[in-house]
Amino acid sequence: MTTTTDKTTIDRVAITGAEGRWFDRVAAVLFKEDTWFDGNNHISRVTGSQWFHQCLYFTAGGSWVLHRWSNYQNEPETYQLIELSEAIVWLIENRCFPAEVLQLPEKIQSEIATILRSLEV
């Protein structure tokens, strides 16, 4: 639902299964899925499918929201709250480092850097 006030636009998106919780898509930072071309179709790097897709939002309230959707009919579109550690794995799989992460607040960048160091083998 998009609402326009005097000076701003708010695009409220309900969090799936979170009983009334929502985020403003306009105010959130969007991370798009990475794709690769297999010679016939663009394949989502994170889902491995041409039909199933994901993107990630970092909300103005500091939460991570994973958006899932499909090109198939009757497949539900979902918005799920996820933890920072899950978001980092998603960002790595979608090759969102480092440029895209620089859009985030410095505190979050620092937390991401700490977790990244712990994931390195």
C-alpha positions as CSV (number, residue, x, y, z in Angstrom):
1,M,0.0,0.0,0.0
2,T,1.5,3.3,-1.1
3,T,0.6,6.4,0.9
4,T,1.6,10.0,0.0
5,T,1.8,12.7,2.6
6,D,2.7,16.3,2.1
7,K,6.4,15.7,1.4
8,T,7.0,11.9,1.4
9,T,5.8,8.7,-0.1
10,I,5.5,5.6,2.1
11,D,5.3,2.2,0.5
12,R,4.1,-0.1,3.4
13,V,4.9,-3.7,3.0
14,A,3.5,-6.3,5.4
15,I,5.9,-8.8,6.9
16,T,4.6,-12.3,6.2
17,G,3.3,-14.0,9.3
18,A,4.4,-11.1,11.6
19,E,0.9,-9.9,12.7
20,G,0.7,-6.3,11.7
21,R,4.5,-5.6,11.3
22,W,5.5,-3.8,8.2
23,F,8.4,-1.8,6.7
24,D,8.6,1.2,4.3
25,R,10.1,-0.1,1.0
26,V,10.8,3.5,-0.1
27,A,13.0,4.2,3.0
28,A,14.8,0.8,2.9
29,V,18.1,-0.1,1.2
30,L,17.5,-2.7,-1.6
31,F,19.9,-5.4,-2.5
32,K,18.9,-7.1,-5.8
33,E,19.7,-10.7,-6.6
34,D,22.6,-11.5,-8.8
35,T,21.9,-13.5,-11.9
36,W,24.0,-15.3,-14.6
37,F,23.1,-16.2,-18.1
38,D,23.1,-19.9,-18.9
39,G,22.8,-19.3,-22.7
40,N,19.0,-19.4,-22.6
41,N,17.8,-17.8,-19.3
42,H,18.9,-15.5,-16.5
43,I,19.4,-17.7,-13.5
44,S,19.2,-16.4,-9.9
45,R,22.5,-16.9,-8.2
46,V,20.9,-17.4,-4.8
47,T,18.0,-19.7,-5.8
48,G,19.6,-21.4,-8.8
49,S,16.4,-21.0,-10.7
50,Q,15.0,-18.9,-13.6
51,W,11.6,-19.0,-11.9
52,F,12.3,-18.3,-8.2
53,H,13.7,-15.0,-7.1
54,Q,14.8,-13.1,-4.0
55,C,16.0,-9.6,-3.0
56,L,17.0,-8.3,0.4
57,Y,16.0,-5.1,2.2
58,F,17.7,-3.3,5.1
59,T,14.8,-1.3,6.7
60,A,14.9,2.2,8.1
61,G,14.2,0.5,11.5
62,G,17.4,-1.6,11.2
63,S,15.9,-5.0,10.3
64,W,16.7,-7.3,7.4
65,V,13.8,-8.5,5.2
66,L,14.1,-11.2,2.6
67,H,11.6,-10.9,-0.2
68,R,10.8,-14.1,-2.1
69,W,8.7,-14.4,-5.3
70,S,8.2,-16.7,-8.3
71,N,7.3,-16.3,-11.9
72,Y,4.9,-19.3,-11.5
73,Q,1.2,-18.6,-11.0
74,N,-0.3,-19.1,-7.6
75,E,3.1,-19.0,-5.8
76,P,3.0,-16.8,-2.7
77,E,5.1,-13.7,-2.5
78,T,6.7,-13.4,1.0
79,Y,8.5,-10.9,3.1
80,Q,10.4,-12.5,6.0
81,L,12.4,-11.0,8.8
82,I,15.9,-12.6,8.9
83,E,18.9,-12.3,11.2
84,L,22.1,-10.4,10.3
85,S,24.1,-13.6,9.9
86,E,21.5,-14.9,7.4
87,A,21.6,-11.6,5.5
88,I,25.4,-11.7,5.3
89,V,25.3,-15.2,3.7
90,W,22.7,-13.9,1.2
91,L,24.9,-10.8,0.4
92,I,27.9,-13.1,-0.1
93,E,26.0,-15.5,-2.4
94,N,24.8,-12.5,-4.4
95,R,28.2,-10.8,-4.7
96,C,27.1,-7.7,-2.9
97,F,30.5,-6.8,-1.5
98,P,31.9,-4.2,-0.9
99,A,30.2,-1.4,-2.8
100,E,26.5,-2.2,-2.0
101,V,27.3,-2.6,1.7
102,L,28.7,1.0,1.9
103,Q,25.1,2.2,1.6
104,L,24.5,0.9,5.2
105,P,25.1,2.8,8.4
106,E,28.6,2.6,9.7
107,K,27.6,0.5,12.8
108,I,26.0,-2.2,10.6
109,Q,29.1,-2.2,8.3
110,S,31.3,-2.8,11.3
111,E,29.0,-5.7,12.5
112,I,29.1,-7.2,9.0
113,A,32.9,-6.9,8.9
114,T,33.2,-8.8,12.2
115,I,30.9,-11.6,11.1
116,L,32.7,-11.8,7.7
117,R,36.0,-12.3,9.5
118,S,34.5,-15.1,11.6
119,L,33.3,-16.9,8.4
120,E,36.6,-16.8,6.6
121,V,38.3,-20.2,6.3
